[in-house]
């Protein structure tokens, strides 16, 4: 029996004979040697760059939503928050003819981190009778907190806490460098979670008291890193010279949102997804993929890409920007800001075929939604078919194409994932499909929000 096991292991393992065969089959010579030498001192992307695709790009767009100013999330994972607030910013600028406007990302991020801390700790209480080896419990400890998120989180946070202008609660080093700052929040939350699970006989009342004290400490850490959230402030719009155009007025964050924007983010918008690994025309939500315990999970309608494009085009034609997310790093030329499948030739560099389609890339965790931006332009041909798309990014005005990324329509098909659109821009079939009961997916699903 031992001998049989040894023979089986030998057949399944890499053997000297197998290594010898691979070496003979893959002798490096000619062009492969040149590539090998080049990669010794250069990145794969720089060698794979397709020079035939580096000519002057057509940056004309037939339909563009007006925009003023590019935001910069710095070294933070708050693209979802910048994008959601940029959608609102565009509306307010255009409606009130403002010279500029930017909301405080730091203000909402404070409450986002506090609410996510409560979500985690309460989830630990809710699952405390399950073993640490339980997949949900393991996932919770691996992901107690993140600086990523979704538009649903933006909507829930604004409904609860309102918004404030950026100058009222400006950025700090911690808010601009969230990955570093949240490391300490995660450490404290994991410690708190262990304490909540320590006494198996503790009553719910005792655990809630413990959690409240723990959240108070998290609040203190947030104040130290991000500052104290404002509860009342004075504001009035200014012209290009910095002079007030009306008399300053006192607001709370909630009254400011109600007066200057006021629409219902939680009910007026649809979250659309293109995930060919799952059935289309079905709705899905993901457990714990939310920002507040009393809020809403990320819930989306899965649609063919052409139906998503139809809604996007209708919104752009009506001068309305949209929350958009994608797998941004794939085939993106960061120097030009062009996302094009022809930008890089990785297959010729390595001498292998990369043949997975979009569904296979999703199922194998090779691709997913990684970055949110604001979709603001489409270039349509004479027949109304999209040729390329443009998004307003939040990586500063010097990045890419004047702070924007331009995507070919083919790239859009392969690496676009999520679009949030006002319900008035979708047809009756889409609207009806969105009202069905969603399928609940586990928190470890590939489509769990990872937008940074």
Beta strands, then each sheet from edge to edge (+ up, - down):
strand 1: 63-64
strand 2: 233-235
strand 3: 249-251
strand 4: 269-273
strand 5: 282-286
strand 6: 299-302
strand 7: 322-326
strand 8: 332-333
strand 9: 338-339
strand 10: 371-380
strand 11: 386-392
strand 12: 404-408
strand 13: 416-422
strand 14: 439-441
sheet 1: 1+ 10- 7+ 13- 4+ 6+ 5- 14-
sheet 2: 1+ 10- 11+ 12- 9- 8+
sheet 3: 2+ 3-
end
